[in-house]
Amino acid sequence: MNIYVSNIAFKATDNELRELFEQHGEVTSAKIILDKMTQRSRGFGFIEMPDTASAQQAIAELNNFNFLGKDLSVNEARPKTDSNGGGGYGNRSGGGSSFKKRW
């Protein structure tokens, strides 16, 4: 099961997060998401646990748990969706002129 964890303290490491969740069962992956430009934590991450029962127990026990000074928000991760709404330039309308520029 893939678990979404938010409100992670910026000083937390992947290993510290892994150790916290390992108290509830086997963890196959623990990853805090980093900002691409600064390489600093974005305050959320993902945990993968192979056993659904252990994962659900971890969610129940660690949601609102104070970890390194911040109360975690822990939920089952939802599948990634297309967040840009279809891409491209959308329905941008031009200015007030009817002249069409040819490239």
N, C-alpha and C positions, 0 to 999 in steps of 0.2 A: 504494500500500500504506500502511496506517495502522500506525504504530509506537508502542509504549508505552515510555516512558522513565521509570525511577524512580531514586531516590536522587540527585536533582538538588540541588545546593547551593542553599540558600535565597537566596543573593545573585545567582544566575544570572538572566538576562533571556531573554525570547523570542528576541531578536535574536542573543544569544550562542549559544543552542541551535541556531538556524537556521544560523548560520555554521559550527558544528561539523559538522552533517549535510550542508551544501552542499559540503563537501570530498569527498563521495562521490556527488554527483549533485544533480539539481534537487529543490528542496523547495517544495511548494506551500503548506504551512502548518506553523507551529511554535508551539505553545501550551503554556505552563506553567500548570497549574491553580492557581487562587487560592482561598483560604478565603473564603466568602461574607461572613462577619462582619468579619474583620480585613483582608481584601484582601492577605494575605501568602501566599507560595508554600506549597503543600502538599507540595512535594518530588517531584512527578511531572508528566508532561506527555505530549503527543502530537505526533508528526511525521507529515506526509503527504508521500509521495514518489510521483510518477506512474509511475516505472519500477521494476518489481518486482525486476529484477536489481540495480540500484543500491541499492534498499532492503535487500535481503538482504545485500549486501556491507557496507552501513553497520551493520546489526545485528551481523554477524560481527566487524567491526573495532572497533566502539564498545562492545560489551558488556564490562564490567569496565574500561573506559577511565577514567583519572583525569581528571575535568573539574572544574576549580575546587576541587580538594582532596577530591573524593568520587568513588568508583568507581561509574560508571553501571551500571544494569541495563537492558538494551535487548532487547526482544522484539517479535514481531509482535503487534499489538493484537488482542484477542479481541472478538467482538461483545458489546455491552452486554446484560446479562440483567436480569430483574426481581429485585432483591435483597431485596425486602421480603416475599417468600414468600406473596403473595396479598393482602396488605393487610387493611384493616378491623381489627376487634378480635380476630379469630381465635376460638379456642375458650376464651374466658375463662369460668370458672365463677364463680358467685356465692358468697356467703357460706354460712353454715349454715342460713339461713332459707328456707322454701319460699314465703314471701310475695313476690308479684311486684308491683313498683311500676308504675303506669300513668302515662304521661307525658301 
